[in-house]
Amino acid sequence: MFASAVAAARFGMSMTLGRPFHRRSLDRLLDGMRAAQQEFGSITGGDGDDLLGGAVLDPGTRRVVQGKRLRTQSLRAAAETDFYAEVFGRHGIDAAAIDHDSVTSIPVTSKQALRDNPAAFVRKGARPVHTCTTTGTTGRATTVWLSDDELHLVAALSTLAQFQSRTFRPDDQILLGISPRNRIAVHATSFAAAAVGAAVRIGGMISPEHMLATLAEHHPIPGHKPRISVLTAHPSYLALLVETARRRGQGPADFGLERVLVGGEILTPGLRRRAREVFGEIEFEENYALTELVPFGGGRCERGHVHYEPATCLVEVLDLHGRHRPVAEGEPGVLVGTPLPPFRDTTLLLRYDTEDVVRTVVGPPDCSMSRLPALDQLLGKRRQAVCHDDGWTFARDVVEALESVDGVPLPARFGFWKVPGGVAVEVVAPTAAPALRAEIGLALERRGVPLAELRVEEAPDGLRRPVPLRCDLREGDFAQGPQPAAVGTALDTAVGTAVGTVVRGGRP
C-alpha cells in the first residue's frame, strides 16, 4: 500500500514538474489501481474529476510552467538533434532566452521535413528502439522513433486513463478494428485492456463481412461477455460495417456491441444515428491523437469540446494562410504542437505542423472537463480545405451534410473544390435522381456550403478528387464469405473449453 502511495506521488510530481517518469513506479501505480478496481469496482472521481493529472494550473501559471519546461528541457534536448541544431544556428536562436511568448521565434516544423528524414529529429544520446509510423492516408507514412521506456509510458498512461474512465471493463471482449500499422494505438490499447482484465483481439481492418461475422459470433471465454462488447475503429471503417450490415439485413439482435472507440477521422451525427440502427444503443467515445505528438491527445466532452492535458504538449492554433499567426477565439486554424518533457526524449519536435484544422473555443469551457484546456471542433485536413469568397469550407462541413442523407451510402465517398461562385461537390450514390440531388443540395446548404456545382457518381472511380478514407487501408484475409463465422466459432469453442478446463484444474 505504501509503495503504491509513493508511486502515485512520483507520478504526480513528474506530471507537474516535468521530471522523468520512473518505470518501476509506473508499474507499481498500475498494480495498485488494478487492486483497487478488484476490491472496489471503480476508482473514478466524481463530477468528471481527473485523478491522474498533475496540479490544476490557471492559464497564467500554465504559461510560465510550459515556458520554463520548453526553455530548460525541450530546447536543450532539441539542440542535440541534427535538424534543430542547424535551425538554431541558421536563425541565431538562443535557447536560454525562449519562453512561452517568444516560442514563435522558432520556425514551424513541417510534416514533410519529418517525413523526409526522421533520423534527423532523433536526439544524440537517445536510445531509439521502436519505429512508429502513421498510416499514410494523406501521403507517404511519417515515422517517429521511440525508446522502450517511451512506448511503455504511452501504454501506462493509456491504462491509467482506462482505469479511471472504465471504458474497458474486466468482463469485456475488445476487438481492435484498426490497422496493425498503427503500432502505438494497438500497443497502448492492448496493454490497457490486459491490465484492466479484459480480453482483447487484434482484428485489423479486414473485410467488412469477416468483421461482422466476428462481431456476431459467440466467444465462450470464461469470465467475459459472450460476444465482442467493445470495438475500436476509424469512422469510415465503422461506416463500412454499418452499410454492409444494413445490406445483409442485420440488426441489434445479431450483435452484443456496447461501446465503440473512434478516432482518426470525423464521426458524423449521421453515422452515429445509422450505427445505432444496426448495433443498438451503443456508446461512442471519440478521441483525437496522432503518432507524431504522442502521448498528446484529446477526448470529447458532453459539449463536443476536445480537451487535452497541457502537461504533455504546448498547443498553438495558427492561421490557415501560412502566416503562422495565432487565430482569434472561435476561428479555425491549423494545430501546431510541441511535445513537452518528460514525455518525449527520442524524436523531438518543436512547433510541429500537424496539418489538422481545428476551431478554437470561445471563452472558458463550461463542461465536466473544464479543468483542462480545449479545442472546439476538428474540421479536417488543411490541404482539403477550400477558401472562397464567403470564407472556408472544410471536410467536416461536407461529410456531415452527406452522411445525414440516407440515400448516400456509408461511408460517404466525396470530393470538393473551389469553382466560380462557390464550391463544387461530388459524391457517390446509387442514383442521380432529382429527389436525391435536391436532398443532398439542401443538406449541404444547411451546413453553410456555398454549393455551385453538384456531381453524383454511381461508382467511386468516377470521382475526380476523392478525399482519402482510412477504411481503404484494409488488410487482406484468406477467409471468404460465411467461412469466418464457422471457423471462428469452432476455434473459440475449443479455446474456451481448454481454458475453462485449466482454470478448473482438470485436463482438456
Secondary structure, DSSP 8 states (H G I E B T S, - for coil): -HHHHHHHHHHHHHHHH-----HHHHHHHHHHHHHHHHHHS----STT--SSS-----HHHHHHHHHHHIIIIIHHHHTTSHHHHHHHHHHT--GGG--TTTGGGS--B-HHHHHH-GGGGB-TT----EEEE---TTSS--EEEE-HHHHHHHHHHHHHHHHHH-SS-TT-EEEE-S-TT-HHHHHHHHHHHHHHT-EEEE--S--HHHHHHHHHS----TTS-SS--EEEE-HHHHHHHHHHHHHTT--GGG----EEEE-SS---HHHHHHHHHHH-S-EEEEEEE-GGGTT-EEEE-TTS-EEE-TTTEEEEEE-TTSS--B--TT-EEEEEEEE-TTS-SSB--SSEEEEEEEEE-SSS--STTTTS-EEEEEEEEGGG-EEETTEEE-HHHHHHHHHTSTTS-SS--EEEEEETTEEEEEEE-S---HHHHHHHHHHHHHTT--EEEEEEESSGGG-SS----GGGG----S--TTHHHHHHHHHHHHHHHHHHHHHHT---
